[in-house]
Amino acid sequence: MPEETIFTKIINGDIPSKKVFEDDQCICIHDVSPQAPVHLLMIPRKPIPRLVDASPEDKALLGHLMIKIGEVARDLGIGDAFRVIMNNGANAGQTVFHLHFHIVAGANFDEHKMV
Ligand code: AMP
């Protein structure tokens, strides 16, 4: 079993978080160290360490996360301009090994455009 991450502790309610959404498959919280005026994390309850560790049985879950990211963004009024970032692996900047998607908005995207 992979070691329990801080996100599993948040999901289990052992560590507090600022939740914006949750359902039976995922939670969406404010990042504790925001890198933009809006910086959320969409996290599946299932502790998949990295995207490369996901398997075909996770297909519906990954689709669900994308749909919920869009809904949360729309509900928070950032539906017209937000960016979704997922770091896979330590060398790509991943620090918490429980799959998650960053949702960022309100920044000047022109200054930070990588792709
Ligand atoms: P990554 O570097 O892509 O793995 O992203 C991990 C993110 O988790 C970072 O942006 C951290 O600021 C964030 N983070 C770490 N601990 C917490 C916490 N307790 N509550 C909310 N966000 C956290």
Backbone and ligand atoms as CSV (ligand in chain L), in Angstrom:
chain,resi,resn,atom,element,x,y,z
A,1,MET,N,N,0.847,-1.209,0.000
A,1,MET,CA,C,0.000,0.000,0.000
A,1,MET,C,C,0.878,1.253,0.000
A,2,PRO,N,N,0.568,2.233,-0.876
A,2,PRO,CA,C,1.323,3.482,-0.819
A,2,PRO,C,C,1.089,4.184,0.521
A,3,GLU,N,N,2.092,4.963,0.938
A,3,GLU,CA,C,1.969,5.695,2.202
A,3,GLU,C,C,0.811,6.692,2.116
A,4,GLU,N,N,0.100,6.875,3.216
A,4,GLU,CA,C,-1.029,7.815,3.232
A,4,GLU,C,C,-0.517,9.240,3.034
A,5,THR,N,N,-1.113,9.951,2.096
A,5,THR,CA,C,-0.679,11.321,1.835
A,5,THR,C,C,-1.545,12.313,2.616
A,6,ILE,N,N,-1.124,13.554,2.545
A,6,ILE,CA,C,-1.877,14.616,3.205
A,6,ILE,C,C,-3.295,14.720,2.623
A,7,PHE,N,N,-3.457,14.374,1.343
A,7,PHE,CA,C,-4.795,14.471,0.747
A,7,PHE,C,C,-5.720,13.379,1.293
A,8,THR,N,N,-5.176,12.197,1.562
A,8,THR,CA,C,-6.008,11.161,2.187
A,8,THR,C,C,-6.427,11.612,3.581
A,9,LYS,N,N,-5.518,12.263,4.297
A,9,LYS,CA,C,-5.870,12.781,5.631
A,9,LYS,C,C,-6.965,13.842,5.524
A,10,ILE,N,N,-6.894,14.684,4.492
A,10,ILE,CA,C,-7.935,15.698,4.275
A,10,ILE,C,C,-9.264,15.019,3.934
A,11,ILE,N,N,-9.209,14.042,3.028
A,11,ILE,CA,C,-10.426,13.318,2.624
A,11,ILE,C,C,-11.064,12.632,3.833
A,12,ASN,N,N,-10.217,12.086,4.706
A,12,ASN,CA,C,-10.739,11.389,5.895
A,12,ASN,C,C,-11.152,12.343,7.011
A,13,GLY,N,N,-10.911,13.647,6.825
A,13,GLY,CA,C,-11.292,14.628,7.835
A,13,GLY,C,C,-10.305,14.752,8.982
A,14,ASP,N,N,-9.106,14.157,8.821
A,14,ASP,CA,C,-8.098,14.235,9.884
A,14,ASP,C,C,-7.353,15.569,9.862
A,15,ILE,N,N,-7.377,16.230,8.702
A,15,ILE,CA,C,-6.744,17.545,8.550
A,15,ILE,C,C,-7.793,18.473,7.949
A,16,PRO,N,N,-7.927,19.702,8.474
A,16,PRO,CA,C,-8.967,20.598,7.934
A,16,PRO,C,C,-8.606,21.124,6.547
A,17,SER,N,N,-9.621,21.494,5.798
A,17,SER,CA,C,-9.414,22.091,4.478
A,17,SER,C,C,-10.584,23.009,4.187
A,18,LYS,N,N,-10.366,23.886,3.197
A,18,LYS,CA,C,-11.462,24.751,2.750
A,18,LYS,C,C,-12.074,24.096,1.519
A,19,LYS,N,N,-13.185,23.409,1.723
A,19,LYS,CA,C,-13.820,22.659,0.637
A,19,LYS,C,C,-14.736,23.552,-0.177
A,20,VAL,N,N,-14.681,23.404,-1.491
A,20,VAL,CA,C,-15.655,24.106,-2.331
A,20,VAL,C,C,-16.658,23.138,-2.938
A,21,PHE,N,N,-16.304,21.858,-2.970
A,21,PHE,CA,C,-17.203,20.855,-3.547
A,21,PHE,C,C,-16.770,19.477,-3.067
A,22,GLU,N,N,-17.730,18.576,-2.900
A,22,GLU,CA,C,-17.381,17.169,-2.690
A,22,GLU,C,C,-18.547,16.295,-3.108
A,23,ASP,N,N,-18.215,15.112,-3.568
A,23,ASP,CA,C,-19.236,14.098,-3.814
A,23,ASP,C,C,-18.633,12.743,-3.470
A,24,ASP,N,N,-19.267,11.674,-3.913
A,24,ASP,CA,C,-18.800,10.341,-3.513
A,24,ASP,C,C,-17.473,9.965,-4.173
A,25,GLN,N,N,-17.040,10.696,-5.194
A,25,GLN,CA,C,-15.816,10.325,-5.914
A,25,GLN,C,C,-14.661,11.303,-5.749
A,26,CYS,N,N,-14.950,12.535,-5.356
A,26,CYS,CA,C,-13.884,13.548,-5.337
A,26,CYS,C,C,-14.174,14.665,-4.344
A,27,ILE,N,N,-13.114,15.404,-4.042
A,27,ILE,CA,C,-13.306,16.648,-3.295
A,27,ILE,C,C,-12.533,17.749,-4.021
A,28,CYS,N,N,-13.005,18.988,-3.853
A,28,CYS,CA,C,-12.315,20.142,-4.413
A,28,CYS,C,C,-12.087,21.122,-3.270
A,29,ILE,N,N,-10.813,21.490,-3.070
A,29,ILE,CA,C,-10.454,22.356,-1.939
A,29,ILE,C,C,-9.601,23.524,-2.419
A,30,HIS,N,N,-9.504,24.538,-1.587
A,30,HIS,CA,C,-8.562,25.629,-1.858
A,30,HIS,C,C,-7.149,25.158,-1.552
A,31,ASP,N,N,-6.212,25.460,-2.447
A,31,ASP,CA,C,-4.807,25.151,-2.181
A,31,ASP,C,C,-4.333,26.011,-1.009
A,32,VAL,N,N,-3.590,25.392,-0.085
A,32,VAL,CA,C,-3.134,26.090,1.114
A,32,VAL,C,C,-2.081,27.157,0.791
A,33,SER,N,N,-1.468,27.038,-0.360
A,33,SER,CA,C,-0.426,27.989,-0.762
A,33,SER,C,C,-0.722,28.489,-2.175
A,34,PRO,N,N,-1.747,29.340,-2.310
A,34,PRO,CA,C,-2.232,29.697,-3.649
A,34,PRO,C,C,-1.191,30.420,-4.494
A,35,GLN,N,N,-1.109,29.992,-5.750
A,35,GLN,CA,C,-0.179,30.596,-6.710
A,35,GLN,C,C,-0.890,31.558,-7.662
A,36,ALA,N,N,-2.168,31.787,-7.425
A,36,ALA,CA,C,-2.978,32.684,-8.254
A,36,ALA,C,C,-4.158,33.111,-7.392
A,37,PRO,N,N,-4.868,34.178,-7.785
A,37,PRO,CA,C,-6.015,34.631,-6.977
A,37,PRO,C,C,-7.020,33.519,-6.686
A,38,VAL,N,N,-7.252,32.639,-7.645
A,38,VAL,CA,C,-8.044,31.424,-7.389
A,38,VAL,C,C,-7.139,30.228,-7.653
A,39,HIS,N,N,-7.005,29.361,-6.668
A,39,HIS,CA,C,-6.148,28.169,-6.827
A,39,HIS,C,C,-6.797,27.032,-6.035
A,40,LEU,N,N,-7.432,26.144,-6.788
A,40,LEU,CA,C,-8.153,25.017,-6.189
A,40,LEU,C,C,-7.465,23.719,-6.569
A,41,LEU,N,N,-7.787,22.667,-5.835
A,41,LEU,CA,C,-7.295,21.328,-6.154
A,41,LEU,C,C,-8.492,20.398,-6.269
A,42,MET,N,N,-8.601,19.702,-7.387
A,42,MET,CA,C,-9.631,18.672,-7.563
A,42,MET,C,C,-8.959,17.324,-7.331
A,43,ILE,N,N,-9.444,16.604,-6.328
A,43,ILE,CA,C,-8.754,15.398,-5.846
A,43,ILE,C,C,-9.725,14.220,-5.830
A,44,PRO,N,N,-9.384,13.116,-6.509
A,44,PRO,CA,C,-10.242,11.937,-6.381
A,44,PRO,C,C,-10.103,11.336,-4.995
A,45,ARG,N,N,-11.167,10.759,-4.477
A,45,ARG,CA,C,-11.046,10.083,-3.178
A,45,ARG,C,C,-10.109,8.881,-3.294
A,46,LYS,N,N,-10.129,8.245,-4.447
A,46,LYS,CA,C,-9.251,7.084,-4.664
A,46,LYS,C,C,-7.790,7.553,-4.711
A,47,PRO,N,N,-6.905,6.965,-3.907
A,47,PRO,CA,C,-5.520,7.453,-3.845
A,47,PRO,C,C,-4.632,6.902,-4.957
A,48,ILE,N,N,-4.866,7.373,-6.172
A,48,ILE,CA,C,-3.986,7.038,-7.296
A,48,ILE,C,C,-2.763,7.943,-7.164
A,49,PRO,N,N,-1.543,7.417,-7.060
A,49,PRO,CA,C,-0.398,8.301,-6.791
A,49,PRO,C,C,-0.130,9.323,-7.904
A,50,ARG,N,N,-0.043,8.835,-9.154
A,50,ARG,CA,C,0.264,9.717,-10.286
A,50,ARG,C,C,-0.636,9.320,-11.451
A,51,LEU,N,N,-0.727,10.194,-12.454
A,51,LEU,CA,C,-1.560,9.842,-13.606
A,51,LEU,C,C,-1.059,8.548,-14.245
A,52,VAL,N,N,0.251,8.342,-14.292
A,52,VAL,CA,C,0.768,7.123,-14.929
A,52,VAL,C,C,0.393,5.864,-14.155
A,53,ASP,N,N,-0.064,6.018,-12.929
A,53,ASP,CA,C,-0.496,4.863,-12.135
A,53,ASP,C,C,-1.982,4.550,-12.333
A,54,ALA,N,N,-2.684,5.409,-13.067
A,54,ALA,CA,C,-4.098,5.156,-13.336
A,54,ALA,C,C,-4.217,4.007,-14.338
A,55,SER,N,N,-5.347,3.313,-14.288
A,55,SER,CA,C,-5.546,2.181,-15.195
A,55,SER,C,C,-6.889,2.356,-15.906
A,56,PRO,N,N,-7.146,1.522,-16.906
A,56,PRO,CA,C,-8.420,1.660,-17.631
A,56,PRO,C,C,-9.644,1.628,-16.715
A,57,GLU,N,N,-9.532,0.976,-15.568
A,57,GLU,CA,C,-10.700,0.950,-14.662
A,57,GLU,C,C,-10.970,2.325,-14.042
A,58,ASP,N,N,-10.031,3.251,-14.193
A,58,ASP,CA,C,-10.200,4.610,-13.663
A,58,ASP,C,C,-10.789,5.580,-14.703
A,59,LYS,N,N,-11.134,5.034,-15.863
A,59,LYS,CA,C,-11.591,5.889,-16.967
A,59,LYS,C,C,-12.789,6.756,-16.574
A,60,ALA,N,N,-13.795,6.158,-15.960
A,60,ALA,CA,C,-15.000,6.918,-15.593
A,60,ALA,C,C,-14.669,7.947,-14.516
A,61,LEU,N,N,-13.806,7.584,-13.582
A,61,LEU,CA,C,-13.418,8.514,-12.519
A,61,LEU,C,C,-12.701,9.735,-13.109
A,62,LEU,N,N,-11.766,9.496,-14.018
A,62,LEU,CA,C,-11.024,10.619,-14.608
A,62,LEU,C,C,-11.955,11.516,-15.414
A,63,GLY,N,N,-12.901,10.926,-16.109
A,63,GLY,CA,C,-13.892,11.729,-16.831
A,63,GLY,C,C,-14.747,12.539,-15.867
A,64,HIS,N,N,-15.133,11.911,-14.762
A,64,HIS,CA,C,-15.927,12.589,-13.741
A,64,HIS,C,C,-15.188,13.817,-13.204
A,65,LEU,N,N,-13.891,13.650,-12.945
A,65,LEU,CA,C,-13.099,14.776,-12.423
A,65,LEU,C,C,-13.110,15.944,-13.400
A,66,MET,N,N,-12.969,15.656,-14.690
A,66,MET,CA,C,-12.957,16.731,-15.697
A,66,MET,C,C,-14.295,17.458,-15.744
A,67,ILE,N,N,-15.380,16.688,-15.700
A,67,ILE,CA,C,-16.711,17.313,-15.721
A,67,ILE,C,C,-16.909,18.184,-14.481
A,68,LYS,N,N,-16.477,17.690,-13.316
A,68,LYS,CA,C,-16.651,18.456,-12.079
A,68,LYS,C,C,-15.769,19.687,-12.056
A,69,ILE,N,N,-14.567,19.603,-12.642
A,69,ILE,CA,C,-13.717,20.795,-12.743
A,69,ILE,C,C,-14.462,21.887,-13.515
A,70,GLY,N,N,-15.068,21.510,-14.625
A,70,GLY,CA,C,-15.821,22.492,-15.416
A,70,GLY,C,C,-17.000,23.063,-14.633
A,71,GLU,N,N,-17.715,22.220,-13.939
A,71,GLU,CA,C,-18.881,22.692,-13.177
A,71,GLU,C,C,-18.470,23.610,-12.036
A,72,VAL,N,N,-17.419,23.222,-11.308
A,72,VAL,CA,C,-16.955,24.054,-10.191
A,72,VAL,C,C,-16.482,25.406,-10.726
A,73,ALA,N,N,-15.725,25.386,-11.815
A,73,ALA,CA,C,-15.228,26.639,-12.404
A,73,ALA,C,C,-16.403,27.533,-12.811
A,74,ARG,N,N,-17.380,26.956,-13.449
A,74,ARG,CA,C,-18.550,27.728,-13.857
A,74,ARG,C,C,-19.275,28.296,-12.634
A,75,ASP,N,N,-19.476,27.455,-11.618
A,75,ASP,CA,C,-20.208,27.894,-10.419
A,75,ASP,C,C,-19.468,28.985,-9.664
A,76,LEU,N,N,-18.143,28.990,-9.740
A,76,LEU,CA,C,-17.363,30.013,-9.031
A,76,LEU,C,C,-17.165,31.272,-9.876
A,77,GLY,N,N,-17.696,31.267,-11.104
A,77,GLY,CA,C,-17.614,32.456,-11.946
A,77,GLY,C,C,-16.297,32.615,-12.678
A,78,ILE,N,N,-15.528,31.526,-12.779
A,78,ILE,CA,C,-14.246,31.599,-13.505
A,78,ILE,C,C,-14.293,30.749,-14.785
A,79,GLY,N,N,-15.517,30.411,-15.195
A,79,GLY,CA,C,-15.679,29.487,-16.314
A,79,GLY,C,C,-15.111,29.982,-17.629
A,80,ASP,N,N,-14.904,31.315,-17.765
A,80,ASP,CA,C,-14.396,31.835,-19.033
A,80,ASP,C,C,-12.875,31.865,-19.105
A,81,ALA,N,N,-12.190,31.712,-17.966
A,81,ALA,CA,C,-10.722,31.799,-18.006
A,81,ALA,C,C,-10.113,31.095,-16.797
A,82,PHE,N,N,-9.756,29.871,-17.001
A,82,PHE,CA,C,-9.036,29.152,-15.944
A,82,PHE,C,C,-8.091,28.160,-16.603
A,83,ARG,N,N,-7.163,27.680,-15.828
A,83,ARG,CA,C,-6.186,26.727,-16.354
A,83,ARG,C,C,-6.171,25.507,-15.435
A,84,VAL,N,N,-6.030,24.330,-16.033
A,84,VAL,CA,C,-5.933,23.072,-15.284
A,84,VAL,C,C,-4.519,22.541,-15.454
A,85,ILE,N,N,-3.873,22.250,-14.316
A,85,ILE,CA,C,-2.472,21.783,-14.343
A,85,ILE,C,C,-2.390,20.493,-13.526
A,86,MET,N,N,-1.646,19.532,-14.043
A,86,MET,CA,C,-1.439,18.289,-13.303
A,86,MET,C,C,0.045,17.948,-13.413
A,87,ASN,N,N,0.717,17.918,-12.286
A,87,ASN,CA,C,2.133,17.567,-12.269
A,87,ASN,C,C,2.251,16.061,-12.058
A,88,ASN,N,N,2.931,15.393,-12.958
A,88,ASN,CA,C,3.121,13.933,-12.836
A,88,ASN,C,C,4.597,13.642,-12.577
A,89,GLY,N,N,4.908,13.264,-11.326
A,89,GLY,CA,C,6.284,12.901,-10.990
A,89,GLY,C,C,7.054,14.048,-10.361
A,90,ALA,N,N,7.980,13.677,-9.480
A,90,ALA,CA,C,8.756,14.683,-8.738
A,90,ALA,C,C,9.500,15.626,-9.684
A,91,ASN,N,N,10.017,15.099,-10.782
A,91,ASN,CA,C,10.786,15.945,-11.702
A,91,ASN,C,C,9.907,16.911,-12.478
A,92,ALA,N,N,8.599,16.700,-12.423
A,92,ALA,CA,C,7.652,17.649,-13.028
A,92,ALA,C,C,7.039,18.547,-11.966
A,93,GLY,N,N,7.538,18.441,-10.728
A,93,GLY,CA,C,7.065,19.327,-9.670
A,93,GLY,C,C,6.026,18.732,-8.752
A,94,GLN,N,N,5.690,17.444,-8.939
A,94,GLN,CA,C,4.683,16.846,-8.054
A,94,GLN,C,C,5.273,16.666,-6.651
A,95,THR,N,N,4.547,17.122,-5.654
A,95,THR,CA,C,5.011,16.998,-4.264
A,95,THR,C,C,4.082,16.135,-3.417
A,96,VAL,N,N,2.828,16.016,-3.822
A,96,VAL,CA,C,1.890,15.160,-3.095
A,96,VAL,C,C,1.499,14.017,-4.039
A,97,PHE,N,N,1.832,12.798,-3.624
A,97,PHE,CA,C,1.652,11.656,-4.525
A,97,PHE,C,C,0.290,10.995,-4.339
A,98,HIS,N,N,-0.701,11.824,-4.596
A,98,HIS,CA,C,-2.120,11.460,-4.662
A,98,HIS,C,C,-2.643,12.341,-5.788
A,99,LEU,N,N,-2.985,11.722,-6.887
A,99,LEU,CA,C,-3.391,12.452,-8.096
A,99,LEU,C,C,-4.294,13.653,-7.781
A,100,HIS,N,N,-4.009,14.771,-8.410
A,100,HIS,CA,C,-4.849,15.963,-8.230
A,100,HIS,C,C,-4.648,16.902,-9.397
A,101,PHE,N,N,-5.665,17.704,-9.645
A,101,PHE,CA,C,-5.615,18.709,-10.699
A,101,PHE,C,C,-5.679,20.089,-10.053
A,102,HIS,N,N,-4.726,20.927,-10.400
A,102,HIS,CA,C,-4.770,22.325,-9.970
A,102,HIS,C,C,-5.723,23.069,-10.912
A,103,ILE,N,N,-6.551,23.923,-10.340
A,103,ILE,CA,C,-7.440,24.802,-11.111
A,103,ILE,C,C,-7.032,26.219,-10.734
A,104,VAL,N,N,-6.493,26.956,-11.681
A,104,VAL,CA,C,-6.020,28.307,-11.354
A,104,VAL,C,C,-6.721,29.335,-12.235
A,105,ALA,N,N,-6.982,30.484,-11.631
A,105,ALA,CA,C,-7.672,31.548,-12.357
A,105,ALA,C,C,-7.334,32.887,-11.721
A,106,GLY,N,N,-7.556,33.944,-12.499
A,106,GLY,CA,C,-7.348,35.295,-11.982
A,106,GLY,C,C,-5.931,35.785,-12.181
A,107,ALA,N,N,-5.069,34.946,-12.729
A,107,ALA,CA,C,-3.686,35.350,-12.974
A,107,ALA,C,C,-3.591,35.945,-14.374
A,108,ASN,N,N,-2.491,36.620,-14.640
A,108,ASN,CA,C,-2.231,37.089,-16.000
A,108,ASN,C,C,-1.609,35.935,-16.780
A,109,PHE,N,N,-2.441,35.198,-17.476
A,109,PHE,CA,C,-1.954,33.998,-18.141
A,109,PHE,C,C,-0.933,34.311,-19.233
A,110,ASP,N,N,-1.002,35.511,-19.828
A,110,ASP,CA,C,-0.046,35.839,-20.900
A,110,ASP,C,C,1.388,35.779,-20.401
A,111,GLU,N,N,1.588,36.153,-19.124
A,111,GLU,CA,C,2.943,36.195,-18.579
A,111,GLU,C,C,3.477,34.814,-18.244
A,112,HIS,N,N,2.598,33.836,-18.129
A,112,HIS,CA,C,3.012,32.501,-17.659
A,112,HIS,C,C,2.693,31.408,-18.669
A,113,LYS,N,N,2.583,31.796,-19.925
A,113,LYS,CA,C,2.141,30.783,-20.890
A,113,LYS,C,C,3.271,29.833,-21.241
A,114,MET,N,N,3.103,28.554,-20.912
A,114,MET,CA,C,4.113,27.549,-21.229
A,114,MET,C,C,3.756,26.796,-22.503
A,115,VAL,N,N,2.481,26.543,-22.659
A,115,VAL,CA,C,2.041,25.758,-23.832
A,115,VAL,C,C,0.888,26.467,-24.522
L,1,AMP,P1,P,1.837,19.252,-6.495
L,1,AMP,O1,O,3.092,20.020,-6.197
L,1,AMP,O2,O,1.372,19.327,-7.924
L,1,AMP,O3,O,1.920,17.849,-5.977
L,1,AMP,O4,O,0.690,19.995,-5.692
L,1,AMP,C1,C,0.488,19.815,-4.325
L,1,AMP,C2,C,-0.263,21.017,-3.842
L,1,AMP,O5,O,-0.847,20.691,-2.602
L,1,AMP,C3,C,0.596,22.260,-3.623
L,1,AMP,O6,O,0.108,23.317,-4.453
L,1,AMP,C4,C,0.412,22.557,-2.143
L,1,AMP,O7,O,0.352,23.939,-1.870
L,1,AMP,C5,C,-0.896,21.865,-1.839
L,1,AMP,N1,N,-1.086,21.476,-0.455
L,1,AMP,C6,C,-0.211,20.861,0.369
L,1,AMP,N2,N,-0.747,20.651,1.578
L,1,AMP,C7,C,-2.004,21.140,1.533
L,1,AMP,C8,C,-3.088,21.249,2.464
L,1,AMP,N3,N,-2.976,20.781,3.722
L,1,AMP,N4,N,-4.242,21.825,2.057
L,1,AMP,C9,C,-4.365,22.296,0.806
L,1,AMP,N5,N,-3.395,22.226,-0.129
L,1,AMP,C10,C,-2.229,21.666,0.224
